[in-house]
Amino acid sequence: MLTEKPSQLLFFDKDKQQFILNDETVAMLEQINKPVKVVGVIGEYRTGKSYIMNRLLGVSQGGFELGHTVRGKTRGIWIWGTDRGEHVLLALDTEGLFDVAGNKDLDSKLFVLSLLLTSYLVYNILSKIKQPDLKNLELVLELTELIKTNKINNTGEDLPIHLPPLMFLIRDFSLLFPQNIANPDQYLNECLKLSSGASKLIREENDLKSQIKSLFPVLKCSTLVAPVNDMESQLKLIETDQTVLR
């Protein structure tokens, strides 16, 4: 690992109403002298995002802090990495969305920051893809488009924003796909298929689906079953024998 433990990259100062960078973390990142690949995770709070980042880095003990209560654990954006030889892999763990201690504006800004900082972004959701999961992307995409259309030095040129591939990671998946869907990617395509109808609601949903497909260069989907069956083990995943995890 590049450091002994994860470092906070930034946090939101409620008094100043702005994000504050951690100078020590920035200084550490500036010392990296090889290509960097950044994988981030975003999604609703208390859905196991930190656990996924720990597993990505191959960490079975310690790592990004996990919580077992209804309160979100991660605040702001944290980062940790490992040297993979030809490149450095950085895992970016982001404060959970829709926490009662947060607000919609902060959620959207954290999501946009994750989009701008990562080379691959995981959208962590539970059980199945639902309409609210797509709706949650709406304001984020609007903000991204607003940033993109800010002109460079009054030249009239759009800012060059390159969004990363987006993976829908469906956690605790236990359903069966119908016969016409062979894999998670096809399931995602089905969820993003335009609906027939002329109502205002259908038009808005179709506009959002089209925007998602047009803005992201790559859309992927993957599923994970619950790592363990019993609730007690789920509450103590970091302490559970890794050989019994599914």
Secondary structure, DSSP 8 states (H G I E B T S, - for coil): --SSS-EEEEEEETTTTEEEE-HHHHHHHHT--S-EEEEEEEEBTTSSHHHHHHHHTT-SSSSS----SSS----SEEEEEEE-SSSEEEEEEE--BT-TTS-HHHHHHHHHHHHHH-SEEEEEEESS--HHHHHHHHHHHHHHHHHHTSBSTTSS-B-------EEEEEES------TT--SHHHHHHHHTS-----SHHHHHHHHHHHHHHHH-S-EEEEE---S-SSHHHHHTGGGS-GGG--
